[in-house]
Amino acid sequence: MTTPHSELPPVSSAARESALVKRLAGRGAEVASEPPSVWFMRQAGRSLPEYRKAREGTSMLESCLMPELVTEITLQPVRRHKVDAGIFFSDIMVPLKLAGIDVSIEPGTGPVLTHPIRSKADIDALPPVDDVYRAALEPIREAVRLTTHELDKKPLIGFCGAPFTVASYMVEGRPSRDHLRTRALMTAEPELWARLAQWVADISGEFLRAQVEAGASAVQLFDSWAGSLAEATYRAHVLPFSRTALDYVRDLDVPRIHFGVGTGHMLKTIHEAGATTVGLDHRTPIPTAIETLPAGTAVQGNLDPALLFSSEEARFAEAARIVREGRTAAGHVVNLGHGVPPDTDPQVLTDLVAFIHEQ
């Protein structure tokens, strides 16, 4: 039986002083003699048989709001793979759900909104980001408290979708390859876009803050679709709102990871949102990122997920190179260049973690 969260001891200071957290804060020199740190985006998910069993009969969004289930799923890859952190099990649509937006995740499709944003009236009708919303975050706080208690000395990384990606789902109504409606709204009606993006930034920021206040040792802002934008467009219409989301936890003194898929052309701008660590996808060479980013910036990444299906020799050779190149950064945490594919053999990840720790 799980201990009631009100009786749980405070978060272990060892978690927030772990090698992984120090590296994410750009303090890698302090732990240079320790083994490399590694975790994987989507490490808790469909690649694990125990995950599929735990989720039986429960929808994705429902499972994200069940604290004991969230804890179990978050812990599964930590137990199995011996990664150096848990990533909070959630979904980028959870803040919308908690704010009262009618959204579901359809198998084979992804997030689908019943009423996409199509007009000023739709934006006017968005619920306020107030004490009612903050109270609705209690299942998130409870899940974090339970999880950090179980992780003990290992850190928990909080998680949230970035305002551009989440707002794009709201405008498009479902996954989109080109985000035409979203990009058109940005330029045709920039004031309406700004109102929508600000609302998403606020619910996202509150979501992140709830996780940190409950015990998360770091956070990651994940922007799946930012790579579809030119840097000038991102700077004008997206950067201010990603910065707002991360500003919600700036005073809490935790590392902040900012990861965008396909954003190698604008690493400095991604950093300007307030990141201590910039996540790299597999297309961005680590030396290029280190040279481009301001001194003291940590990096995370960036093994190509396709190598999980390649030979062990190729996989290990690439991992060794990534570790070697990462040692020249102010801090480096090994990760994939995107999430773990659902049909990955779990043993491949377990063996990869063991190899990385030996470097």
N, C-alpha and C positions, 0 to 999 in steps of 0.2 A: 504493500500500500504506500502511495506517495505521501511524503510529508506535506501538510498544508503550507502554502507559500508564506503565510504570515509567520510561520515558525522556522523558516529556512534561515541559515546563517548568511551574513553578507558575502558578496562575491569575493573569491579568493584573490588576494593581492598578487599572488603568483601568476594568475592568468593575465593580469594587466601588465606584468613585468616579464612575461614570457619572451623568448627569443623572437617568435613570430610577430608579436605586437611591437617589439622594439624595432624590428626591421621595417614594419609598415609605417613607423613613425620617423624613418630615416636615421635610426640610431644603430645601424647594422654593425658599426665598428665595435660597439660594446659587446657583441656576441659573435665576433668573427671566428672564434675558435670552436663554436658549437656547430652541430650538423645543420645543413640547409633546412629551411622551413617549407612545408608544402601543404596545400589543401586544393580541392578542385571545385570549381563552379558546377552546380548540379550533382555534387557527390552524393547527396541524399536524393534518391529518385529511382526511376524505373529500371536502372541497371542492376538493382539489388533485389533478389527474390524475397528477402524479408520485408522490403518496402512494399512490394506488390501484395504480400500477404496482409500487412498491417493496414493497407488502404482498401481492402476488399469491402465492397458495399458502401463506401463513403466517397462522395464527390471531392474533387480537388479543393474547392473553396471551403467546403464543410470541414475537411481534414485540417486546413490551416487555422481553424478557429477552435480546435479541440486541444487544449494545452497538454494533456498527457500524451496524446498521439503525436503532436508536434515534437515533444521532447524525445519520444522514442525514435521517430524518423530522423531527427537531427543527430542523434547519438549513433545510429546504425553504421554509417561509414567511418566514424571515429573508432568504433570497436573493431570493425572488420579490417580497415585499411591502415589504421594507426596514423592517420593524418594529424597535423599539428593544431587544427582548429575545427570547431563545428561551424557550419554556416546555417543560420537560422532557417528552418524549413518554412517557407511562405511562398507567396506568388505575387507578382507585381499588381494583380487586380485586387488584392485583399484590402488595401486602403479605400478603394472605390466601394467595395462591398460594405465595409464598415461605415462609410459615409452615407449609405442608403441608395447607391446607384444599382440599378437592376442589371447585373452582369453575371454571366455564367461561362464556364469553360467547356466547350463542346469537344468530345473526343474526335481526333482527326482534323479539327479545325483550329481550336484555340479559343481565346477570349471573344465573346460575342455580347454586345450591348443591345438591350431591347430598344432603347431610345438613343440613338447616336446624336451627338451635338450637330445641329444643322442651322441654328439661328441664334440671334441675340436673346430671344425668349428662352431658349434652352439653357443658355449660360445664366440668365437671370434666375432660372429655377433651381440652380445648384444649391444644395443645402449649405448653411454657414459652417465654417470650421471653428467650432466653439466647444464649450464644456460638454455638450452632448456627444460630439465626436470623440473628444478625449476620453470620456467615460466608456465609449464603445471599444476603446483600445485595451480594456482590461484583460481580455483573453490573451492578447499579445504579451502584455506585461507578465501575466501568470506563467505563460509558456517559457518566457525567457528566464524567469526566476527558477522554475523547475529544471530547466536545461543547464543553466550555469551551476546549479547545485550539483548536478550529476557529473558535469564536466570537470568540476573541481579546479585543478591547476591548468587545464587547457582552456584557451580563450574561445568565446563565442563571437562570431562576426555577425552583426546585424545586417539587414538587407532591405533594399527598397528599389523599385523601378524609378527611373529618372522622369522628370516632368514631360520631356518631349515624347518619349515612347508611350507613356501612359495617356497623355493627352491625344496622341495620334490614334490610339485605340478608340478613344471616346469620339473622335471626329469620324474616323473611317467606319467604326462600328464592329470591326473584325480585323484579323490580320490583313495586311496589304503589302504588296511588293514595291509600290512606288510612292505611297503616301500622298497622292495627288491632292486629295481634299485638304489635307493638313497643310501642305506647302502653299496651296492656293489661299487658304485662310490667313496664313502668316503675312502674305504680301497684299492681298486684297483688303483685308480688314484687320490690320495689325493690332488695333486696340482691343478687338474682341479676342483675338488670339492671346494677347497679353493677360486679359482677365481670366481666360480658361487656364493658361499655363500657371498663373499665380495661384489659382485655386488648387491645382494639382500639386504645386510646390509646397503649399501649406499643409495639405493632408499628408504628403510624403514626408515632410520635415517632422511633423508631429509623430508619424509612424516610426521614424528613425529615433527620435528623442525618447519615445516610450521604451524602445528596446535598450537603449544605452542606460537610461535611468533604472531599468530593471536588472542590469548587469552585463550587457554586451560590452566587449572590450575594444571593438572596432566596428566600423560600418562600411558597406559597399553600396554605392549608387550605380545601378546597372542601366545603361542606355543602349538597348538592343538596336535601335534604328538610327542613331545619330550619324552613323557613317554615310547615310544617304544624302547628307547636307554638305554644301560647300562651307568652308570655314567662315566666310563673311556672313552667310545666312545663320549659321550656328551662333556666331558672336552676337548678332543683332537680335535674334528671336528666341534663343534657347539658353545661352550662357547665364543670363541674369536669373533664370528660374532654377537651374541646377545649383547655382550659387546659393539661392534662397533655401533650397532643401537642405544643403549641407550646413548652412549657417545655423540651422536649428540645433546642431550638436557641437558647434565650434567651441562653445564655452565649457563643454564637458570633458575636454582634453583627452579625446580618443582619436586614434588614426582614422583617416577618411580615405577610402579607396574610390576612385572614379574610373569606371570601365565603360568604354563604348566600343561596339563592334565596328570595325572598319574606320577607325578614327586616327589612324597613323598620320594622316595629313594635317592634323591639328592638335598635336599633343600638348603644346604650350597652352592652347585655349582650354583644353580639357582640364589641365592643371589649374588654370585660373579660377575654376569653379570653387576652389577651396580644398583641393585634394592634398594629402600628404603622400599618397601613393597613386601612381597612374597605372591602371591595368592595361596590358598590351595584348592584342590578338596576335595570332601566329604570323601575320604578314609584316609586323614591325620588328626589325632587328633590335635586340636589346642595346648594343653599342650605339645605334642611331638615337634611340630614346634617351639614353644617358647623356649623350652629347647635346641633344635638343632641349631637354628639360632643365629648369634651374637647379643649381647646385643644392644638394640636400634632399632632393626629391627621390623617394623610393619608387621601385617599379615592381610589378607583379606579372607573372606569366612565364613563358608563352608557348608551351608545347602544342603543336598542331594536333587537334583531336584525332585526325586521320591516322596518326602514328599508333593509336591504341589498337588499330587493326592491322598494323604492319608487323614486321619481324621484331623479336625482342632485341636483336642486335641493333637494328636501326633506331628503335625506341630509346634504348639505353644510351646510345651514342649521342642522340639529340638532347636527351636530358642532361648528360654530362656537360655538353657544350653550353646549355642554358645556365646551369649552375656556375660554370666557370666564368661566363660573361657577366652573370649577375653579381659576382663578387666585387666587381668594380663600381657598383652603384652604392649610394648612401644606405640603401637597404634593398633587399630582394627577397621575394617570396615566390616559390615555384608554383605554377598553376598551369592550366591549359589556356589556349588562346580563345576558348569559348567553353560551353558546358559539356559535361560528360554525355556522349550519345547514349540513348536508352538501351541499345543492344550491345553495349560494351561488356566484355567478359570481366566480372568483378575481380578475378584473380590477377588479371593484367594490371589493374590499379594497385592492388595489394603489393605485387612484386615491384611495381614502379616506385611506390613510396619507399619500400625497403632499399632499393637501389639508390634513390636520391639521398636518403639519410646516411648512406655509406660514403658519400662523396666528401 
